[in-house]
Amino acid sequence: AQTVTQSQPEMSVQEAETVTLSCTYDTSENNYYLFWYKQPPSRQMILVIRQEAYKQQNATENRFSVNFQKAAKSFSLKISDSQLGDTAMYFCALNPYNTDKLIFGTGTRLQVFP
Amino acid sequence: SQTIHQWPATLVQPVGSPLSLECTVEGTSNPNLYWYRQAAGRGLQLLFYSVGIGQISSEVPQNLSASRPQDRQFILSSKKLLLSDSGFYLCAWSVGAGGNSPLHFGNGTRLTVT
């Protein structure tokens, strides 16, 4: 079975600080994609960052970066210089190669305080 | 540019009544289409996905059904709603399989079954 686990139901960080959200996954596939999605209070799901498993280099998107550890099946999200607008639910997701299904974790609620 | 429309935004229905949620995509052809449900405090659960007209894959046995009468139209239905059908329903699309194209989500429908 393929699973995604987010062990932190809630996190908080002060504005301008750095926070790391954890994600582990399990799959028997060698090729897959990993994603972080953000769901702000508006409930719109927004893609934050994507990582291809065959690429060793960690993906970055402005203040967002990942620490991808393939052997450990770990895919954490680091948010630098946190902003109030980063307050949201963050979902980690796994998409095995050549499938049409995205498997989501249960999410981490991040609160950014001024 | 591609856009996805999902309606209605909110819906309150009595137990035993029928349901029809509609989702349409513009600006792309032959997209993969998905229905997800997000229960309160939980992650996203894939309900149905479709890779083409009339092709529906069901992920979870349940009271719901899906149809794809046109290339860019995806409908979620129920003949008789249950209390347990309450939740937040998200439609999404992607192009291609295997995570090469991330999911793009609609704004969601909040369904309350009373």
Chai-1 contact restraints between the chains, C-beta under 6 A:
chainA,res_idxA,chainB,res_idxB,connection_type,confidence,min_distance_angstrom,max_distance_angstrom,comment,restraint_id
A,Y33,B,G99,contact,1.0,0.0,6.0,A-B,restraint_1
A,R43,B,G108,contact,1.0,0.0,6.0,A-B,restraint_2
A,Q44,B,N107,contact,1.0,0.0,6.0,A-B,restraint_3
A,M45,B,F105,contact,1.0,0.0,6.0,A-B,restraint_4
A,L47,B,P102,contact,1.0,0.0,6.0,A-B,restraint_5
A,R50,B,P102,contact,1.0,0.0,6.0,A-B,restraint_6
A,N95,B,G99,contact,1.0,0.0,6.0,A-B,restraint_7
A,Y97,B,G98,contact,1.0,0.0,6.0,A-B,restraint_8
A,N98,B,A97,contact,1.0,0.0,6.0,A-B,restraint_9
A,N98,B,G98,contact,1.0,0.0,6.0,A-B,restraint_10
A,D100,B,N32,contact,1.0,0.0,6.0,A-B,restraint_11
A,D100,B,Y49,contact,1.0,0.0,6.0,A-B,restraint_12
A,D100,B,A97,contact,1.0,0.0,6.0,A-B,restraint_13
A,K101,B,L46,contact,1.0,0.0,6.0,A-B,restraint_14
A,L102,B,L103,contact,1.0,0.0,6.0,A-B,restraint_15
A,F104,B,G43,contact,1.0,0.0,6.0,A-B,restraint_16
A,F104,B,L44,contact,1.0,0.0,6.0,A-B,restraint_17
A,G105,B,G43,contact,1.0,0.0,6.0,A-B,restraint_18
A,T106,B,R42,contact,1.0,0.0,6.0,A-B,restraint_19
A,T106,B,G43,contact,1.0,0.0,6.0,A-B,restraint_20
A,G107,B,G43,contact,1.0,0.0,6.0,A-B,restraint_21
